[in-house]
Amino acid sequence: VAPYDEAFHMTLVGAVGNPEMARVHLEVTEKIRIVRRMDFTQAARISATYAEHGQILLAILERNAQEARTRLHDHIAQSQKEVRKITLHALHQAGRKTRD
């Protein structure tokens, strides 16, 4: 799923037509790849990602730029929140194992 997620975001950035923005986005994507992939360790997040991508695309197809921006912002924020929770949970579990 992660390669498709990256391709989705790269395609959106590329569609803007700004090669420098696409280059910078690719650099950032490569640096955060491992973190982004954590979001796909749970089936619920995979389903949610597909739904969120669909909402973004629908807003774009409807030429509703503000809605597309809002949906994209919310999608990224939710992913960050979920990855943060997964990371904290993993750290907590690792701490428990070292104490046991």
CNS distance restraints for C-alpha pairs under 8 A (distance, minus, plus):
assign (resid   1 and name CA) (resid   5 and name CA) 6.26 0.50 0.50
assign (resid   1 and name CA) (resid  40 and name CA) 7.09 0.50 0.50
assign (resid   1 and name CA) (resid  46 and name CA) 7.49 0.50 0.50
assign (resid   2 and name CA) (resid   6 and name CA) 6.21 0.50 0.50
assign (resid   2 and name CA) (resid  36 and name CA) 7.63 0.50 0.50
assign (resid   2 and name CA) (resid  37 and name CA) 5.75 0.50 0.50
assign (resid   2 and name CA) (resid  40 and name CA) 6.93 0.50 0.50
assign (resid   3 and name CA) (resid   7 and name CA) 6.11 0.50 0.50
assign (resid   4 and name CA) (resid   8 and name CA) 6.07 0.50 0.50
assign (resid   5 and name CA) (resid   9 and name CA) 6.41 0.50 0.50
assign (resid   6 and name CA) (resid  10 and name CA) 6.00 0.50 0.50
assign (resid   6 and name CA) (resid  29 and name CA) 7.52 0.50 0.50
assign (resid   7 and name CA) (resid  11 and name CA) 5.90 0.50 0.50
assign (resid   8 and name CA) (resid  12 and name CA) 6.35 0.50 0.50
assign (resid   9 and name CA) (resid  13 and name CA) 6.28 0.50 0.50
assign (resid  10 and name CA) (resid  14 and name CA) 5.92 0.50 0.50
assign (resid  10 and name CA) (resid  22 and name CA) 7.20 0.50 0.50
assign (resid  10 and name CA) (resid  25 and name CA) 7.43 0.50 0.50
assign (resid  10 and name CA) (resid  26 and name CA) 7.27 0.50 0.50
assign (resid  11 and name CA) (resid  15 and name CA) 5.96 0.50 0.50
assign (resid  12 and name CA) (resid  16 and name CA) 6.91 0.50 0.50
assign (resid  13 and name CA) (resid  17 and name CA) 7.66 0.50 0.50
assign (resid  13 and name CA) (resid  18 and name CA) 7.92 0.50 0.50
assign (resid  13 and name CA) (resid  21 and name CA) 7.24 0.50 0.50
assign (resid  13 and name CA) (resid  22 and name CA) 5.81 0.50 0.50
assign (resid  13 and name CA) (resid  25 and name CA) 7.51 0.50 0.50
assign (resid  14 and name CA) (resid  18 and name CA) 6.88 0.50 0.50
assign (resid  14 and name CA) (resid  19 and name CA) 7.22 0.50 0.50
assign (resid  14 and name CA) (resid  22 and name CA) 5.64 0.50 0.50
assign (resid  18 and name CA) (resid  22 and name CA) 6.34 0.50 0.50
assign (resid  19 and name CA) (resid  23 and name CA) 6.10 0.50 0.50
assign (resid  20 and name CA) (resid  24 and name CA) 6.20 0.50 0.50
assign (resid  21 and name CA) (resid  25 and name CA) 6.00 0.50 0.50
assign (resid  22 and name CA) (resid  26 and name CA) 6.12 0.50 0.50
assign (resid  23 and name CA) (resid  27 and name CA) 6.38 0.50 0.50
assign (resid  24 and name CA) (resid  28 and name CA) 6.25 0.50 0.50
assign (resid  25 and name CA) (resid  29 and name CA) 5.98 0.50 0.50
assign (resid  26 and name CA) (resid  30 and name CA) 6.16 0.50 0.50
assign (resid  27 and name CA) (resid  31 and name CA) 6.38 0.50 0.50
assign (resid  28 and name CA) (resid  32 and name CA) 6.25 0.50 0.50
assign (resid  29 and name CA) (resid  33 and name CA) 5.69 0.50 0.50
assign (resid  32 and name CA) (resid  36 and name CA) 6.17 0.50 0.50
assign (resid  33 and name CA) (resid  37 and name CA) 6.18 0.50 0.50
assign (resid  34 and name CA) (resid  38 and name CA) 6.71 0.50 0.50
assign (resid  35 and name CA) (resid  39 and name CA) 7.48 0.50 0.50
assign (resid  35 and name CA) (resid  83 and name CA) 7.11 0.50 0.50
assign (resid  36 and name CA) (resid  40 and name CA) 7.76 0.50 0.50
assign (resid  36 and name CA) (resid  79 and name CA) 7.81 0.50 0.50
assign (resid  36 and name CA) (resid  83 and name CA) 7.38 0.50 0.50
assign (resid  37 and name CA) (resid  41 and name CA) 7.35 0.50 0.50
assign (resid  38 and name CA) (resid  83 and name CA) 6.09 0.50 0.50
assign (resid  38 and name CA) (resid  86 and name CA) 7.43 0.50 0.50
assign (resid  39 and name CA) (resid  45 and name CA) 6.42 0.50 0.50
assign (resid  39 and name CA) (resid  46 and name CA) 7.71 0.50 0.50
assign (resid  39 and name CA) (resid  79 and name CA) 6.40 0.50 0.50
assign (resid  39 and name CA) (resid  82 and name CA) 6.51 0.50 0.50
assign (resid  39 and name CA) (resid  83 and name CA) 5.44 0.50 0.50
assign (resid  39 and name CA) (resid  86 and name CA) 7.91 0.50 0.50
assign (resid  40 and name CA) (resid  45 and name CA) 6.04 0.50 0.50
assign (resid  40 and name CA) (resid  46 and name CA) 5.60 0.50 0.50
assign (resid  41 and name CA) (resid  45 and name CA) 7.68 0.50 0.50
assign (resid  42 and name CA) (resid  46 and name CA) 6.65 0.50 0.50
assign (resid  43 and name CA) (resid  47 and name CA) 6.39 0.50 0.50
assign (resid  44 and name CA) (resid  48 and name CA) 6.10 0.50 0.50
assign (resid  45 and name CA) (resid  49 and name CA) 5.92 0.50 0.50
assign (resid  46 and name CA) (resid  50 and name CA) 6.44 0.50 0.50
assign (resid  47 and name CA) (resid  51 and name CA) 6.32 0.50 0.50
assign (resid  48 and name CA) (resid  52 and name CA) 6.00 0.50 0.50
assign (resid  49 and name CA) (resid  53 and name CA) 6.02 0.50 0.50
assign (resid  49 and name CA) (resid  75 and name CA) 7.59 0.50 0.50
assign (resid  50 and name CA) (resid  54 and name CA) 6.15 0.50 0.50
assign (resid  51 and name CA) (resid  55 and name CA) 6.34 0.50 0.50
assign (resid  52 and name CA) (resid  56 and name CA) 6.30 0.50 0.50
assign (resid  52 and name CA) (resid  71 and name CA) 7.25 0.50 0.50
assign (resid  52 and name CA) (resid  72 and name CA) 7.96 0.50 0.50
assign (resid  52 and name CA) (resid  75 and name CA) 6.17 0.50 0.50
assign (resid  53 and name CA) (resid  57 and name CA) 6.19 0.50 0.50
assign (resid  53 and name CA) (resid  75 and name CA) 7.91 0.50 0.50
assign (resid  54 and name CA) (resid  58 and name CA) 6.05 0.50 0.50
assign (resid  55 and name CA) (resid  59 and name CA) 6.25 0.50 0.50
assign (resid  55 and name CA) (resid  68 and name CA) 7.82 0.50 0.50
assign (resid  55 and name CA) (resid  71 and name CA) 6.85 0.50 0.50
assign (resid  56 and name CA) (resid  60 and name CA) 6.33 0.50 0.50
assign (resid  56 and name CA) (resid  67 and name CA) 7.79 0.50 0.50
assign (resid  56 and name CA) (resid  68 and name CA) 5.14 0.50 0.50
assign (resid  56 and name CA) (resid  69 and name CA) 7.94 0.50 0.50
assign (resid  56 and name CA) (resid  71 and name CA) 5.59 0.50 0.50
assign (resid  56 and name CA) (resid  72 and name CA) 6.17 0.50 0.50
assign (resid  57 and name CA) (resid  61 and name CA) 6.08 0.50 0.50
assign (resid  57 and name CA) (resid  68 and name CA) 7.43 0.50 0.50
assign (resid  58 and name CA) (resid  62 and name CA) 6.11 0.50 0.50
assign (resid  59 and name CA) (resid  63 and name CA) 6.19 0.50 0.50
assign (resid  59 and name CA) (resid  64 and name CA) 5.20 0.50 0.50
assign (resid  59 and name CA) (resid  65 and name CA) 6.96 0.50 0.50
assign (resid  59 and name CA) (resid  67 and name CA) 5.84 0.50 0.50
assign (resid  59 and name CA) (resid  68 and name CA) 4.94 0.50 0.50
assign (resid  60 and name CA) (resid  64 and name CA) 5.86 0.50 0.50
assign (resid  60 and name CA) (resid  65 and name CA) 6.44 0.50 0.50
assign (resid  60 and name CA) (resid  68 and name CA) 5.82 0.50 0.50
assign (resid  64 and name CA) (resid  68 and name CA) 6.20 0.50 0.50
assign (resid  65 and name CA) (resid  69 and name CA) 6.09 0.50 0.50
assign (resid  66 and name CA) (resid  70 and name CA) 6.12 0.50 0.50
assign (resid  67 and name CA) (resid  71 and name CA) 6.00 0.50 0.50
assign (resid  68 and name CA) (resid  72 and name CA) 6.00 0.50 0.50
assign (resid  69 and name CA) (resid  73 and name CA) 5.98 0.50 0.50
assign (resid  70 and name CA) (resid  74 and name CA) 6.06 0.50 0.50
assign (resid  71 and name CA) (resid  75 and name CA) 5.99 0.50 0.50
assign (resid  72 and name CA) (resid  76 and name CA) 6.24 0.50 0.50
assign (resid  73 and name CA) (resid  77 and name CA) 6.11 0.50 0.50
assign (resid  74 and name CA) (resid  78 and name CA) 5.98 0.50 0.50
assign (resid  75 and name CA) (resid  79 and name CA) 6.22 0.50 0.50
assign (resid  76 and name CA) (resid  80 and name CA) 6.18 0.50 0.50
assign (resid  77 and name CA) (resid  81 and name CA) 6.18 0.50 0.50
assign (resid  78 and name CA) (resid  82 and name CA) 6.15 0.50 0.50
assign (resid  79 and name CA) (resid  83 and name CA) 6.11 0.50 0.50
assign (resid  80 and name CA) (resid  84 and name CA) 6.08 0.50 0.50
assign (resid  81 and name CA) (resid  85 and name CA) 6.32 0.50 0.50
assign (resid  82 and name CA) (resid  86 and name CA) 6.18 0.50 0.50
assign (resid  83 and name CA) (resid  87 and name CA) 6.01 0.50 0.50
assign (resid  84 and name CA) (resid  88 and name CA) 6.11 0.50 0.50
assign (resid  85 and name CA) (resid  89 and name CA) 6.04 0.50 0.50
assign (resid  86 and name CA) (resid  90 and name CA) 6.15 0.50 0.50
assign (resid  87 and name CA) (resid  91 and name CA) 6.15 0.50 0.50
assign (resid  88 and name CA) (resid  92 and name CA) 6.05 0.50 0.50
assign (resid  89 and name CA) (resid  93 and name CA) 6.13 0.50 0.50
assign (resid  90 and name CA) (resid  94 and name CA) 6.09 0.50 0.50
assign (resid  91 and name CA) (resid  95 and name CA) 6.10 0.50 0.50
assign (resid  92 and name CA) (resid  96 and name CA) 6.26 0.50 0.50
assign (resid  93 and name CA) (resid  97 and name CA) 6.30 0.50 0.50
assign (resid  94 and name CA) (resid  98 and name CA) 6.39 0.50 0.50
assign (resid  95 and name CA) (resid  99 and name CA) 6.33 0.50 0.50
assign (resid  96 and name CA) (resid 100 and name CA) 6.21 0.50 0.50
